[in-house]
Amino acid sequence: MSTTQDHQHDHQGDAGHDLGSRSMAVSATLHCLTGCAIGEIVGLLVGTALGLATLPTVVLSVALAFVFGFTLSSLPLVRAGLGVLAALGTVVAADTVSIATMEVVDNLVMALLPGAMGAGLVNSVFWIGMTLSLAAAFVAALPVNRWLLARGKGHALTHRFHGAQVVGRRRWIPDPPTSTLVAVIAAFILGGLVVSVADGLGAGDGAHAGAAPTSVVGRSHAVR
């Protein structure tokens, strides 16, 4: 009887551990994804403002994805008491594989979607493509993060610093929740989609009225 009970407890323990590992992997993947998304959007905005061609804009966006991804992951570590260089070194070791996976998949999806690479910021194709590429990046990076966590790598290197007691001036270091960042990014993408659809409808009405299309930014050049 006790053997059966022990087996049930072991099974429940394994199930709980698997659920916790899966939850941590989802959280880690979303955290990396928010940094990547912020960096890419900023890179696209800067590339458009500077009139850069497609390739330099993509390179800038990927570089900023790593910068913002590492920065967001470093903030809670510095807040917990690590020095900036120590925190950055830990984050680079923990998040590089995850972010690299996201960037490869994200840009591959954008390249394969018809018209997405040549779409401007005021173009619904771009925002739909951005949504699909980020979703694909999440799906691709999730098993990678689970594999790393199972081996004590990846987000496991930074997780032990989360929830540490914060004292002194470190309390002023921002550490926004991942859920808040995801909500802000989702709202921004939705806003971009709404604006682009409205611009397209306005351009169509202008064309029917014999007026020239009003959008310049969205059609001046490719930003991806």
Rosetta blueprint (number, residue, H / E / L):
1 M L
2 S H
3 T H
4 T H
5 Q H
6 D H
7 H H
8 Q H
9 H H
10 D H
11 H H
12 Q H
13 G H
14 D H
15 A H
16 G H
17 H H
18 D H
19 L H
20 G H
21 S H
22 R H
23 S H
24 M H
25 A H
26 V H
27 S H
28 A H
29 T H
30 L H
31 H H
32 C H
33 L H
34 T H
35 G H
36 C H
37 A H
38 I H
39 G H
40 E H
41 I H
42 V H
43 G H
44 L H
45 L H
46 V H
47 G H
48 T H
49 A H
50 L H
51 G L
52 L L
53 A L
54 T H
55 L H
56 P H
57 T H
58 V H
59 V H
60 L H
61 S H
62 V H
63 A H
64 L H
65 A H
66 F H
67 V H
68 F H
69 G H
70 F H
71 T H
72 L H
73 S H
74 S H
75 L H
76 P H
77 L H
78 V H
79 R H
80 A H
81 G L
82 L L
83 G L
84 V H
85 L H
86 A H
87 A H
88 L H
89 G H
90 T H
91 V H
92 V H
93 A H
94 A H
95 D H
96 T H
97 V H
98 S H
99 I H
100 A H
101 T H
102 M H
103 E H
104 V H
105 V H
106 D H
107 N H
108 L H
109 V H
110 M H
111 A H
112 L H
113 L L
114 P L
115 G L
116 A L
117 M L
118 G L
119 A L
120 G L
121 L L
122 V L
123 N L
124 S H
125 V H
126 F H
127 W H
128 I H
129 G H
130 M H
131 T H
132 L H
133 S H
134 L H
135 A H
136 A H
137 A H
138 F H
139 V H
140 A H
141 A H
142 L H
143 P H
144 V H
145 N H
146 R H
147 W H
148 L H
149 L H
150 A H
151 R L
152 G L
153 K L
154 G L
155 H L
156 A H
157 L H
158 T H
159 H H
160 R L
161 F L
162 H L
163 G L
164 A L
165 Q L
166 V L
167 V L
168 G H
169 R H
170 R H
171 R H
172 W H
173 I L
174 P L
175 D L
176 P L
177 P L
178 T H
179 S H
180 T H
181 L H
182 V H
183 A H
184 V H
185 I H
186 A H
187 A H
188 F H
189 I H
190 L H
191 G H
192 G H
193 L H
194 V H
195 V H
196 S H
197 V H
198 A H
199 D H
200 G H
201 L H
202 G H
203 A H
204 G H
205 D H
206 G H
207 A H
208 H H
209 A L
210 G L
211 A L
212 A L
213 P L
214 T L
215 S L
216 V L
217 V H
218 G H
219 R H
220 S H
221 H L
222 A L
223 V L
224 R L
